[in-house]
Amino acid sequence: MTGPATLPLAGLKVLDLSRLLPGPYATLVLADLGASVDKLEDPAGGDYLRHMPPQLGDEGAHFFALNRNKRSVTLDLKSAEGADAFRRLVRGYDVLVESFRPGVMDKLGCGYDALTAFHPRLVYCAITGYGQTGPDRLKAGHDLNYIARSGVLAYGGERGGPPAMPGVQVGDIGGGSLFALVGILAALHERERTGQGRFVDVSMTDGSLAFLHMHLASRLALGAEGAPLARGLETLNGGYPCYNVYRTGDGRYLSVGSLEPKFFRGLCDRLGRPDLVAEGYDAGETGLSARRELARLFAEKPLAHWMDLLRDADVCVEPVNEGDDVLRDPQLVARGLFVQAHDSLRGRAFTHLRTPLDFGPLPLRPPPQLGQHTRAVLTEAGFSDAEVERLARSGP
């Protein structure tokens, strides 16, 4: 029989002080993989996502999306009693995740040095916009700023046009959450060998730069023989006709990823335009002419026509799913990415989006109310009944 106890991270204890998206998504993945995640929140409102629209009743839908399988405990770290309780509490955890600006936890007497003085096995992960070092370490920022500084924002968009704003949080998830997970798991593996934890410094700007690794590292390798990266002119950012997005006759879009010659040749043959094959890999005026011809051709018929025409063709062409299309995509549905469960706390069923790694049955405990588990968490940590009641009363 399988269950949460059989998941790969069963037994791992995580204390999550982070807010908004990067940290909570990282700890959501850990929780879905079996870790026990306790979310420590400020009694005065908790995670900001609890109150941000869109609203699910009287709670934020974004908070709901990111915080299943977690418990919520409230402590006021700005009070001497709350900070002391935190230092006692953290002894029982393997991993701590926080997303404050550098130095905030140190000022509270709860930073890495203070905690590891009595808990050397702790893996401490700090997710920040610009990292713990450098001239901009204390600057405020958001996803758009991080991808702007790293060059990622400038790389997308039409040639000669403005940068195209991504519709998703590349810096938060890709640069923050995923590199936090890599760092945490690497540090845990190292701890098995050395018995020592580690400080994991995750900069979302650094992490965003990784999305340009192939392109920018190639630029560095070429040196004087190369040229600076340019929007809409490179192989994979719109420069080639064979790797682009085209509008169809009904206002929908096709993603054409026919990068290898065999795929683009197959596409052109199916379209009855073998004359375009030689022009598919030109980022100059000849390629621009071929791209315009493909755009004219795809605009003549609706999306369904092109999907029918190409259904049995192995040419790397897919529809651009819009809105709720993604929820009905047969491949995503077959992969079990949408999981329904009854939420006893809210008295209704919800469909959850599972995190991408499937190691077994997905635990689906509902997202917690603010401070819902304060008493239970403190009791488990060995606090006396009187201490638990006093600290719990200072909560929401």
Backbone hydrogen bonds in HBPLUS format (Angstrom, degrees):
<---DONOR---> <-ACCEPTOR-->    atom                        ^
c    i                          cat <-CA-CA->   ^        H-A-AA   ^      H-
h    n   atom  resd res      DA  || num        DHA   H-A  angle D-A-AA Bond
n    s   type  num  typ     dist DA aas  dist angle  dist       angle   num
A0006-THR N   A0003-GLY O   2.92 MM   3  5.57 157.8  1.97 121.9 128.9     1
A0007-LEU N   A0004-PRO O   3.12 MM   3  5.38 163.5  2.15 110.5 115.7     2
A0010-ALA N   A0007-LEU O   3.14 MM   3  5.51 166.6  2.16 121.5 122.3     3
A0009-LEU N   A0033-LEU O   2.87 MM  24  5.53 158.6  1.92 164.2 157.0     4
A0012-LEU N   A0009-LEU O   3.03 MM   3  5.62 164.2  2.05 140.6 142.9     5
A0036-SER N   A0012-LEU O   2.81 MM  24  6.08 166.5  1.83 177.3 175.7     6
A0094-ASP N   A0013-LYS O   2.87 MM  81  5.30 148.8  1.96 133.4 143.0     7
A0095-VAL N   A0013-LYS O   3.13 MM  82  6.49 156.7  2.19 156.0 160.7     8
A0014-VAL N   A0036-SER O   2.82 MM  22  6.04 168.3  1.83 166.6 166.1     9
A0038-ASP N   A0014-VAL O   2.91 MM  24  6.24 167.8  1.92 166.2 167.1    10
A0015-LEU N   A0095-VAL O   2.85 MM  80  6.22 163.5  1.87 156.3 160.8    11
A0097-VAL N   A0015-LEU O   2.97 MM  82  6.40 156.9  2.03 158.4 162.1    12
A0016-ASP N   A0038-ASP O   2.82 MM  22  6.02 170.3  1.83 156.5 159.9    13
A0040-LEU N   A0016-ASP O   2.85 MM  24  5.89 147.2  1.95 136.7 147.7    14
A0017-LEU N   A0097-VAL O   2.73 MM  80  5.88 166.7  1.75 174.4 174.3    15
A0025-TYR N   A0021-LEU O   2.92 MM   4  5.84 155.6  1.98 159.0 163.6    16
A0026-ALA N   A0022-PRO O   3.22 MM   4  6.40 158.7  2.27 143.0 148.9    17
A0027-THR N   A0023-GLY O   2.93 MM   4  6.26 161.9  1.97 160.7 165.9    18
A0028-LEU N   A0024-PRO O   2.88 MM   4  5.94 134.6  2.09 133.9 146.4    19
A0029-VAL N   A0025-TYR O   3.06 MM   4  6.37 157.1  2.11 151.0 154.7    20
A0030-LEU N   A0026-ALA O   3.17 MM   4  6.53 158.3  2.22 143.5 149.3    21
A0031-ALA N   A0027-THR O   2.84 MM   4  6.00 154.3  1.91 141.1 148.3    22
A0032-ASP N   A0028-LEU O   2.82 MM   4  6.06 160.0  1.86 153.3 158.7    23
A0033-LEU N   A0029-VAL O   3.04 MM   4  6.23 132.4  2.27 140.5 152.9    24
A0033-LEU N   A0030-LEU O   3.18 MM   3  5.10 132.1  2.42  91.9 105.0    25
A0035-ALA N   A0030-LEU O   2.95 MM   5  5.44 157.2  2.01 150.3 142.7    26
A0034-GLY N   A0031-ALA O   2.96 MM   3  5.12 159.7  2.00 110.0 113.1    27
A0071-ARG N   A0037-VAL O   3.04 MM  34  6.53 154.2  2.11 149.0 157.2    28
A0039-LYS N   A0071-ARG O   2.57 MM  32  5.77 174.7  1.57 167.5 166.6    29
A0073-VAL N   A0039-LYS O   2.91 MM  34  6.10 164.0  1.94 150.9 152.8    30
A0041-GLU N   A0073-VAL O   2.87 MM  32  6.20 158.9  1.91 152.4 159.6    31
A0075-LEU N   A0041-GLU O   3.20 MM  34  6.48 150.1  2.30 158.0 166.3    32
A0046-GLY N   A0042-ASP O   2.90 MM   4  4.68 125.6  2.20 137.6 151.2    33
A0050-ARG N   A0047-ASP O   2.95 MM   3  5.75 163.1  1.98 123.4 128.7    34
A0051-HIS N   A0048-TYR O   3.04 MM   3  5.82 160.9  2.08 121.2 126.2    35
A0060-GLY N   A0050-ARG O   2.92 MM  10  4.62 131.6  2.16 114.8 121.5    36
A0061-ALA N   A0054-PRO O   2.86 MM   7  5.77 174.5  1.86 158.0 159.5    37
A0056-LEU N   A0059-GLU O   2.58 MM   3  5.25 175.4  1.59 178.2 177.9    38
A0059-GLU N   A0056-LEU O   3.23 MM   3  5.25 160.8  2.27 113.0 118.4    39
A0064-PHE N   A0060-GLY O   3.11 MM   4  6.43 161.6  2.14 148.5 153.5    40
A0065-ALA N   A0061-ALA O   2.95 MM   4  6.18 150.3  2.04 143.9 151.7    41
A0066-LEU N   A0062-HIS O   3.25 MM   4  6.44 136.2  2.46 141.4 150.9    42
A0066-LEU N   A0063-PHE O   3.14 MM   3  5.37 135.6  2.34 102.5 114.0    43
A0067-ASN N   A0063-PHE O   3.19 MM   4  6.08 127.0  2.49 154.5 165.6    44
A0069-ASN N   A0365-ARG O   2.86 MM 296  4.66 166.2  1.88 135.6 139.8    45
A0373-HIS N   A0072-SER O   2.79 MM 301  5.30 148.0  1.89 154.6 162.6    46
A0079-SER N   A0076-ASP O   3.17 MM   3  5.73 162.8  2.20 113.9 119.2    47
A0083-ALA N   A0079-SER O   2.90 MM   4  6.10 163.9  1.93 157.3 161.3    48
A0084-ASP N   A0080-ALA O   3.00 MM   4  6.09 156.1  2.05 142.9 149.7    49
A0085-ALA N   A0081-GLU O   2.91 MM   4  6.09 155.7  1.97 144.4 151.4    50
A0086-PHE N   A0082-GLY O   2.91 MM   4  6.13 150.0  2.00 143.2 151.7    51
A0087-ARG N   A0083-ALA O   3.02 MM   4  6.32 158.6  2.07 147.2 151.9    52
A0088-ARG N   A0084-ASP O   3.10 MM   4  6.40 148.2  2.21 145.1 153.5    53
A0089-LEU N   A0085-ALA O   2.83 MM   4  6.01 155.1  1.89 147.0 154.9    54
A0090-VAL N   A0086-PHE O   2.89 MM   4  6.04 159.3  1.93 160.5 163.4    55
A0092-GLY N   A0089-LEU O   3.19 MM   3  6.20 170.0  2.20 129.7 131.3    56
A0093-TYR N   A0090-VAL O   3.13 MM   3  5.50 165.5  2.15 121.7 121.2    57
A0123-VAL N   A0094-ASP O   2.96 MM  29  6.22 167.7  1.97 153.7 157.8    58
A0096-LEU N   A0123-VAL O   2.85 MM  27  6.28 156.3  1.91 158.8 162.3    59
A0125-CYS N   A0096-LEU O   2.77 MM  29  6.06 176.0  1.77 168.1 168.7    60
A0098-GLU N   A0125-CYS O   2.96 MM  27  6.43 156.8  2.02 163.7 169.8    61
A0127-ILE N   A0098-GLU O   2.89 MM  29  6.31 165.5  1.91 159.9 162.6    62
A0104-VAL N   A0101-ARG O   3.20 MM   3  5.94 170.4  2.21 144.0 146.2    63
A0107-LYS N   A0103-GLY O   3.05 MM   4  6.28 155.5  2.11 151.7 157.0    64
A0108-LEU N   A0105-MET O   3.19 MM   3  5.11 130.1  2.45  92.4 105.6    65
A0110-CYS N   A0105-MET O   2.82 MM   5  5.08 156.2  1.88 164.3 156.1    66
A0109-GLY N   A0106-ASP O   2.91 MM   3  5.02 157.1  1.96 106.5 113.5    67
A0115-LEU N   A0111-GLY O   2.99 MM   4  6.18 161.9  2.02 157.8 163.3    68
A0116-THR N   A0112-TYR O   2.87 MM   4  5.91 166.8  1.88 156.8 160.8    69
A0117-ALA N   A0113-ASP O   3.17 MM   4  6.09 124.7  2.49 135.8 146.4    70
A0118-PHE N   A0115-LEU O   3.28 MM   3  5.97 150.9  2.37 112.6 118.3    71
A0119-HIS N   A0115-LEU O   2.90 MM   4  5.89 126.5  2.19 134.7 149.9    72
A0122-LEU N   A0119-HIS O   3.13 MM   3  5.81 168.4  2.14 124.8 127.3    73
A0197-GLY N   A0120-PRO O   2.77 MM  77  5.88 165.7  1.79 148.4 145.1    74
A0124-TYR N   A0198-ARG O   2.95 MM  74  6.23 154.0  2.02 152.0 160.5    75
A0200-VAL N   A0124-TYR O   2.72 MM  76  6.00 168.8  1.73 158.7 160.8    76
A0126-ALA N   A0200-VAL O   2.96 MM  74  6.22 159.0  2.00 161.5 166.4    77
A0202-VAL N   A0126-ALA O   2.98 MM  76  6.04 170.7  1.99 164.5 164.0    78
A0128-THR N   A0202-VAL O   2.92 MM  74  6.28 167.4  1.94 173.8 177.5    79
A0204-MET N   A0128-THR O   2.90 MM  76  6.28 161.2  1.94 158.4 164.6    80
A0205-THR N   A0129-GLY O   3.04 MM  76  6.03 142.0  2.19 151.1 158.5    81
A0137-ARG N   A0134-GLY O   3.29 MM   3  5.49 163.5  2.31 117.7 117.0    82
A0139-LYS N   A0136-ASP O   3.05 MM   3  5.31 164.4  2.07 114.9 120.0    83
A0145-ASN N   A0142-HIS O   2.79 MM   3  5.38 125.6  2.09 118.5 132.9    84
A0146-TYR N   A0142-HIS O   3.11 MM   4  6.44 154.2  2.18 151.7 159.7    85
A0147-ILE N   A0143-ASP O   3.05 MM   4  6.35 165.8  2.07 163.6 166.0    86
A0148-ALA N   A0144-LEU O   3.06 MM   4  6.07 135.6  2.26 131.8 144.0    87
A0149-ARG N   A0145-ASN O   2.96 MM   4  6.19 162.0  1.99 151.0 154.3    88
A0150-SER N   A0146-TYR O   3.08 MM   4  6.21 150.4  2.17 142.4 150.5    89
A0153-LEU N   A0147-ILE O   2.97 MM   6  5.31 171.1  1.98 125.5 124.8    90
A0151-GLY N   A0148-ALA O   3.33 MM   3  5.46 157.0  2.39 102.3 109.0    91
A0155-TYR N   A0152-VAL O   3.14 MM   3  5.32 143.9  2.28 102.2 112.7    92
A0156-GLY N   A0153-LEU O   3.45 MM   3  6.04 162.9  2.48 114.8 118.4    93
A0164-ALA N   A0156-GLY O   2.86 MM   8  5.37 156.3  1.92 124.4 127.8    94
A0161-GLY N   A0158-GLU O   2.94 MM   3  5.12 159.3  1.98 126.8 129.6    95
A0173-ILE N   A0169-GLN O   3.09 MM   4  6.06 166.9  2.10 148.1 150.7    96
A0174-GLY N   A0170-VAL O   2.85 MM   4  5.12 121.6  2.20 124.8 141.2    97
A0175-GLY N   A0170-VAL O   3.05 MM   5  6.54 145.7  2.17 141.7 151.0    98
A0176-GLY N   A0171-GLY O   2.83 MM   5  6.14 114.0  2.27 138.5 157.2    99
A0176-GLY N   A0172-ASP O   3.16 MM   4  4.82 127.1  2.46  99.5 112.9   100
A0177-SER N   A0172-ASP O   2.85 MM   5  6.36 155.7  1.91 149.3 155.1   101
A0178-LEU N   A0173-ILE O   2.89 MM   5  6.11 168.7  1.91 175.4 173.9   102
A0180-ALA N   A0176-GLY O   2.89 MM   4  5.95 146.7  2.00 150.6 161.0   103
A0181-LEU N   A0177-SER O   2.95 MM   4  6.27 154.4  2.02 149.8 156.4   104
A0182-VAL N   A0178-LEU O   3.01 MM   4  6.32 158.1  2.06 145.3 151.0   105
A0183-GLY N   A0179-PHE O   2.90 MM   4  6.01 165.3  1.92 145.4 149.7   106
A0184-ILE N   A0180-ALA O   2.83 MM   4  5.98 163.7  1.85 153.8 158.3   107
A0185-LEU N   A0181-LEU O   2.99 MM   4  6.06 173.1  1.99 151.9 154.2   108
A0186-ALA N   A0182-VAL O   2.93 MM   4  6.01 153.5  2.00 146.6 154.6   109
A0187-ALA N   A0183-GLY O   2.90 MM   4  6.04 156.8  1.96 146.2 152.7   110
A0188-LEU N   A0184-ILE O   2.90 MM   4  6.17 151.3  1.98 149.1 157.4   111
A0189-HIS N   A0185-LEU O   3.04 MM   4  6.21 153.3  2.11 140.3 147.2   112
A0190-GLU N   A0186-ALA O   2.93 MM   4  6.21 156.7  1.98 147.0 153.8   113
A0191-ARG N   A0187-ALA O   2.88 MM   4  6.08 149.1  1.97 142.2 150.8   114
A0192-GLU N   A0188-LEU O   3.21 MM   4  6.52 141.6  2.37 141.2 149.6   115
A0192-GLU N   A0189-HIS O   3.21 MM   3  5.32 128.8  2.48  96.6 109.1   116
A0193-ARG N   A0190-GLU O   2.93 MM   3  5.28 135.3  2.13 105.1 117.5   117
A0194-THR N   A0190-GLU O   2.91 MM   4  6.19 157.2  1.96 154.6 162.0   118
A0195-GLY N   A0191-ARG O   2.68 MM   4  4.65 149.3  1.77 127.2 135.5   119
A0207-GLY N   A0203-SER O   2.87 MM   4  6.12 165.2  1.89 152.8 157.5   120
A0208-SER N   A0204-MET O   2.93 MM   4  5.96 143.3  2.06 131.0 140.5   121
A0209-LEU N   A0205-THR O   3.11 MM   4  6.37 149.8  2.21 144.5 151.7   122
A0209-LEU N   A0206-ASP O   3.11 MM   3  5.22 119.9  2.49  96.3 110.9   123
A0210-ALA N   A0207-GLY O   3.15 MM   3  5.35 138.4  2.33  98.8 109.9   124
A0211-PHE N   A0208-SER O   2.97 MM   3  5.67 152.5  2.04 118.2 125.2   125
A0212-LEU N   A0209-LEU O   2.91 MM   3  5.46 155.7  1.97 114.8 122.7   126
A0213-HIS N   A0210-ALA O   3.02 MM   3  4.85 162.7  2.05 106.3 109.5   127
A0216-LEU N   A0212-LEU O   2.72 MM   4  5.64 174.4  1.72 175.7 177.7   128
A0217-ALA N   A0213-HIS O   2.83 MM   4  5.54 158.2  1.88 145.8 153.0   129
A0218-SER N   A0214-MET O   3.16 MM   4  6.05 145.2  2.29 129.2 138.3   130
A0219-ARG N   A0215-HIS O   3.01 MM   4  6.28 149.6  2.10 139.2 147.9   131
A0220-LEU N   A0216-LEU O   2.92 MM   4  6.23 153.6  2.00 146.4 153.0   132
A0221-ALA N   A0217-ALA O   2.95 MM   4  6.17 150.1  2.04 140.7 148.9   133
A0222-LEU N   A0218-SER O   2.97 MM   4  6.22 152.9  2.05 150.0 156.4   134
A0223-GLY N   A0219-ARG O   3.12 MM   4  6.33 144.9  2.25 144.2 153.2   135
A0225-GLU N   A0222-LEU O   3.03 MM   3  5.30 148.9  2.13 139.2 132.8   136
A0226-GLY N   A0223-GLY O   3.06 MM   3  5.60 161.4  2.10 115.9 121.7   137
A0239-GLY N   A0234-GLU O   2.92 MM   5  4.74 135.5  2.13 160.6 157.8   138
A0243-TYR N   A0240-TYR O   3.27 MM   3  5.52 164.5  2.30 109.0 113.7   139
A0242-CYS N   A0280-GLY O   3.41 MM  38  5.03 157.6  2.47 137.7 131.6   140
A0258-SER N   A0242-CYS O   2.94 MM  16  5.27 113.0  2.40 167.7 173.8   141
A0244-ASN N   A0256-VAL O   2.86 MM  12  5.31 134.4  2.06 141.7 154.3   142
A0256-VAL N   A0244-ASN O   2.82 MM  12  5.31 167.7  1.84 175.9 177.8   143
A0246-TYR N   A0254-LEU O   2.94 MM   8  5.24 160.0  1.98 149.6 155.7   144
A0254-LEU N   A0246-TYR O   2.79 MM   8  5.24 156.9  1.85 152.6 160.6   145
A0248-THR N   A0252-ARG O   2.75 MM   4  5.25 167.0  1.77 139.2 142.2   146
A0251-GLY N   A0248-THR O   3.06 MM   3  5.49 156.3  2.12 123.3 122.3   147
A0249-GLY N   A0301-LYS O   2.67 MM  52  4.61 159.2  1.71 135.3 128.2   148
A0320-VAL N   A0253-TYR O   3.00 MM  67  5.42 157.6  2.05 149.0 142.5   149
A0255-SER N   A0318-GLU O   2.80 MM  63  5.32 175.6  1.80 175.0 173.5   150
A0318-GLU N   A0255-SER O   3.04 MM  63  5.32 157.0  2.09 146.7 153.4   151
A0257-GLY N   A0316-CYS O   2.82 MM  59  5.18 161.3  1.85 171.6 173.6   152
A0259-LEU N   A0257-GLY O   2.79 MM   2  5.48 139.8  1.95 105.3  93.0   153
A0263-PHE N   A0260-GLU O   2.95 MM   3  5.48 129.1  2.22 113.7 126.5   154
A0264-PHE N   A0260-GLU O   3.13 MM   4  6.49 163.3  2.16 157.6 162.6   155
A0265-ARG N   A0261-PRO O   2.83 MM   4  5.85 157.7  1.88 150.5 157.2   156
A0266-GLY N   A0262-LYS O   3.09 MM   4  6.10 151.6  2.17 131.0 138.6   157
A0267-LEU N   A0263-PHE O   2.95 MM   4  6.23 152.5  2.02 146.8 154.3   158
A0268-CYS N   A0264-PHE O   2.93 MM   4  6.13 170.3  1.94 151.8 154.0   159
A0269-ASP N   A0265-ARG O   2.93 MM   4  6.06 155.8  1.99 147.4 154.5   160
A0270-ARG N   A0266-GLY O   3.01 MM   4  6.16 157.6  2.06 142.6 148.6   161
A0271-LEU N   A0267-LEU O   2.93 MM   4  6.19 144.3  2.06 147.2 157.8   162
A0273-ARG N   A0268-CYS O   2.73 MM   5  4.92 159.4  1.77 157.2 154.3   163
A0272-GLY N   A0269-ASP O   3.04 MM   3  4.98 150.7  2.13  98.5 107.7   164
A0276-LEU N   A0273-ARG O   3.09 MM   3  5.90 172.7  2.10 124.7 127.1   165
A0277-VAL N   A0274-PRO O   3.26 MM   3  5.61 165.1  2.28 112.0 116.4   166
A0279-GLU N   A0276-LEU O   3.06 MM   3  5.37 140.5  2.22 106.6 118.1   167
A0280-GLY N   A0277-VAL O   3.20 MM   3  5.48 167.6  2.22 112.7 116.4   168
A0288-LEU N   A0284-GLY O   2.93 MM   4  6.16 152.1  2.01 147.8 156.7   169
A0289-SER N   A0285-GLU O   2.94 MM   4  6.14 148.6  2.04 143.9 151.4   170
A0290-ALA N   A0286-THR O   3.11 MM   4  6.47 153.8  2.18 145.2 152.0   171
A0291-ARG N   A0287-GLY O   2.86 MM   4  6.10 155.4  1.92 150.0 157.2   172
A0292-ARG N   A0288-LEU O   2.99 MM   4  6.20 155.4  2.05 144.1 150.2   173
A0293-GLU N   A0289-SER O   3.05 MM   4  6.32 146.3  2.16 141.0 150.3   174
A0294-LEU N   A0290-ALA O   2.93 MM   4  6.23 156.3  1.99 150.9 156.8   175
A0295-ALA N   A0291-ARG O   2.89 MM   4  6.11 155.1  1.95 147.4 154.9   176
A0296-ARG N   A0292-ARG O   2.92 MM   4  6.14 152.2  1.99 141.6 148.8   177
A0297-LEU N   A0293-GLU O   2.97 MM   4  6.17 156.0  2.03 144.4 151.1   178
A0298-PHE N   A0294-LEU O   2.89 MM   4  6.10 173.2  1.90 158.7 159.3   179
A0299-ALA N   A0295-ALA O   3.10 MM   4  6.08 143.4  2.24 138.8 148.2   180
A0300-GLU N   A0297-LEU O   3.13 MM   3  5.55 163.4  2.16 112.3 117.4   181
A0305-HIS N   A0302-PRO O   3.10 MM   3  5.51 126.8  2.40 106.9 119.5   182
A0306-TRP N   A0302-PRO O   3.44 MM   4  6.91 157.6  2.49 151.1 156.1   183
A0307-MET N   A0303-LEU O   2.96 MM   4  6.25 158.2  2.01 157.8 164.8   184
A0308-ASP N   A0304-ALA O   2.95 MM   4  6.10 154.1  2.02 146.4 153.0   185
A0309-LEU N   A0305-HIS O   2.94 MM   4  6.16 159.2  1.98 148.4 154.6   186
A0310-LEU N   A0306-TRP O   2.95 MM   4  6.04 148.7  2.05 143.2 151.0   187
A0311-ARG N   A0307-MET O   2.91 MM   4  5.49 107.1  2.45 135.9 149.0   188
A0311-ARG N   A0308-ASP O   3.46 MM   3  5.12 161.7  2.50  96.1 101.3   189
A0313-ALA N   A0310-LEU O   2.98 MM   3  4.98 163.2  2.01 111.5 115.8   190
A0325-ASP N   A0322-GLU O   2.84 MM   3  5.41 159.9  1.88 145.1 146.4   191
A0327-LEU N   A0324-ASP O   2.96 MM   3  5.31 135.9  2.16 106.9 118.7   192
A0328-ARG N   A0325-ASP O   2.95 MM   3  5.36 147.7  2.06 109.7 119.6   193
A0329-ASP N   A0326-VAL O   3.36 MM   3  5.08 159.8  2.41  95.2 101.1   194
A0333-VAL N   A0329-ASP O   2.93 MM   4  6.12 163.7  1.96 163.1 168.6   195
A0334-ALA N   A0330-PRO O   2.94 MM   4  5.94 157.5  1.99 137.8 144.4   196
A0335-ARG N   A0331-GLN O   3.05 MM   4  6.24 136.2  2.25 138.3 149.7   197
A0337-LEU N   A0332-LEU O   3.44 MM   5  6.04 173.4  2.45 163.0 162.3   198
A0336-GLY N   A0333-VAL O   3.00 MM   3  5.33 160.5  2.04 110.4 116.2   199
A0354-ARG N   A0337-LEU O   2.96 MM  17  5.19 160.1  2.00 138.5 144.5   200
A0339-VAL N   A0352-HIS O   2.82 MM  13  5.05 162.0  1.85 151.5 154.4   201
A0352-HIS N   A0339-VAL O   2.60 MM  13  5.05 174.2  1.61 151.7 149.7   202
A0341-ALA N   A0350-PHE O   2.93 MM   9  5.65 157.1  1.98 160.7 167.9   203
A0350-PHE N   A0341-ALA O   2.89 MM   9  5.65 164.4  1.92 160.3 161.1   204
A0343-ASP N   A0348-ARG O   2.77 MM   5  5.46 168.5  1.78 145.0 149.1   205
A0347-GLY N   A0343-ASP O   2.70 MM   4  5.65 121.4  2.04 144.7 162.4   206
A0348-ARG N   A0343-ASP O   3.31 MM   5  5.46 144.4  2.45 137.8 142.2   207
A0372-GLN N   A0369-GLN O   3.00 MM   3  5.21 162.3  2.03 135.0 131.2   208
A0374-THR N   A0371-GLY O   3.25 MM   3  5.27 174.6  2.26 112.7 113.5   209
A0377-VAL N   A0373-HIS O   2.89 MM   4  5.99 171.9  1.89 165.7 167.4   210
A0378-LEU N   A0374-THR O   3.01 MM   4  6.12 170.3  2.02 156.4 159.3   211
A0379-THR N   A0375-ARG O   2.94 MM   4  5.98 156.9  1.99 146.8 153.7   212
A0380-GLU N   A0376-ALA O   2.99 MM   4  6.15 161.1  2.03 148.7 153.6   213
A0381-ALA N   A0377-VAL O   3.10 MM   4  6.31 138.4  2.28 138.3 149.6   214
A0383-PHE N   A0378-LEU O   3.12 MM   5  5.62 164.5  2.14 157.0 152.2   215
A0382-GLY N   A0379-THR O   3.04 MM   3  5.26 162.4  2.07 109.1 114.1   216
A0388-VAL N   A0384-SER O   2.84 MM   4  6.10 164.6  1.86 159.7 164.3   217
A0389-GLU N   A0385-ASP O   2.96 MM   4  6.17 166.5  1.98 151.9 155.1   218
A0390-ARG N   A0386-ALA O   3.00 MM   4  6.16 158.6  2.05 145.2 151.4   219
A0391-LEU N   A0387-GLU O   2.89 MM   4  6.03 169.3  1.90 156.5 159.2   220
A0392-ALA N   A0388-VAL O   2.81 MM   4  5.81 156.4  1.86 149.7 157.3   221
A0393-ARG N   A0389-GLU O   2.98 MM   4  5.98 147.9  2.09 140.3 147.8   222
A0394-SER N   A0391-LEU O   3.23 MM   3  5.34 138.5  2.42  96.2 107.4   223
A0395-GLY N   A0392-ALA O   3.05 MM   3  5.30 159.4  2.09 109.1 114.2   224
